[in-house]
Amino acid sequence: MEKKLSLFKELFADYINIAILHIDNSLGLVDLALEEVRKKNEGNIKYIPFIDESSAKLRGTAREYEYVVLGNILTSCPNQEQILKLMYKAIENSGNIIILEKIENDNKYELLELLENIGFQAANCIELFDDTYIFTAKKMHHWDNGL
């Protein structure tokens, strides 16, 4: 598992004062890895425990985070598109979204399509962990929504 978490940490570029938003549904899979990324880059993690869809409805400012990490929350949200649009707004231009979803949720192709429809670029699914998919995508300035 240590090797897999080390590979997961490679999804994060080094940014001094990195800002990460982590909304987690008690998955707890990557908490320690995120803390190591935060410490290495002298940054901040805003952690929001997921209770229901309203937990993920941000009222933050636009382009506040370099990375948004969602830990197995989308299958519990009836309005996934709205949640992902809020995340899109919260991410810096050229920032990244990382979504962890249980393989048993069987939503791989649905999420990839949804990410692309919202305007995220280079949507990808990585099968690193035994029972959890990792979806990654990038917000590119002036591509689609551009916000």
N, C-alpha and C positions, 0 to 999 in steps of 0.2 A: 504494500500500500504506500510506503514511503516513496518508492520510485514513481508511482502514479501521481502522487501529490506534487512531486518535484516537476514532473512533466506539466501538470496543471499550472504551476507557478510560471512556467515559460509563456503562458498566454498573456502575461502582463509585461509591458515594456517598462523600463525604468524611467519614472518621472519623479523628480524631487517634489515633495509636497503632494503626492498622488492623492486623489480624492476618489474613494470607492463607496458606492451605495450597495448594501447587501440586504436584500429582503429574503428571509428564509422561513420555510415551513417546517421547522424542526428537523431538517435534513442533516445539518451539522457536518456534512461531509468535508467541506473545504474551509471551515472556520480557522483552523490553525495555519493553513497555507496562506489565507488572506492576511492574517495577522503578521506573518513573516514578510509578505510583500509590503504591507503598511510600514513595518518597522524599518526594513531595508531602505525605503524611499522617504522616510520621515514624513509620512502622510497621515491621512485620516480615513477611517471607515465609519460611515453612518450605518448602523445596524438597525433594521426594523424587523421585529418578529411578525410573521404573517399569522393573522387570526382569520381574516376573511378578506374579500376583495377591497373593502374600504381601507385596509392596512396598506395597500399598494397604490392608493390614489394620492400622489404627491402634491404638495402645495409649494414646492421649492421653486427656485429660480431656474431659468433656462440655462443650459450648458454649465451645470454645476459640477458634474462628475466626469472623470476620465473613463471610469468603468462602472457599469451597473451589473450586479450579479443577482440573479433570481434563482432561489433554491426551491424547486419543486412547487411553485405557486400557481402556475398558469392553468393547470387542470382544475383547480379550485375556484377559478374566476370565470363566471359566465360571460363576461365581456373582455376577452383576452385582447382584442384589438385596441380597446380604449386604454388598457393597462400598458400595452407596448407603445402606444402613441405618447403616453405620459413619460415613459422611460426614454423614448427618442428625444423628447424635449429636454430632459434632464441631462443628457449626455453631451459633452463637449464635441465640437466639430472634430472629426477624425477619432472620436472616442469609440469604445467598444461595449457591446452587451454580451454577457455570458449567461446562458440559461441552463440550469441543471434540471432535468426532468427524468423521472423514473421510466425505465424502458417499458414497464408494465402499463404505463399510461397510453401507449400505442398512438402517439401523436407526432411522430417524427416528421412526416411529410407535410402535415397541416401546419406545424410551427415554422418550418423552412419557408413555406409559401407565405404565411402571415408576415414573417420578418421582411421578406422581399416586397410584399404589397405595401407595407408601411413606409418603406424607403430605405431600410437598412441594406447595405451592400455586402457582397461576399459571404452570404449566409452559409454556414457549414455545420455539419453534425459530426462530432468526434465520439467514437466509442472507446473511451479510456477506462472508465470504471465498469465493473461487472454488471451492475444493475441500474446505471444512470447514464443517460446521454448528456453530452455537453454540446450546446448549440452556441456558436459564436457568430457575430456579425458586427459590421462597422458602420458608423454614421459618417458619411462623407459630405462635406460642405458643398452646397450648390448641386447636389445630386438629388433628384426627386424633391423631397420636402425642404432640404437645405437648412432649415431652422437654425 
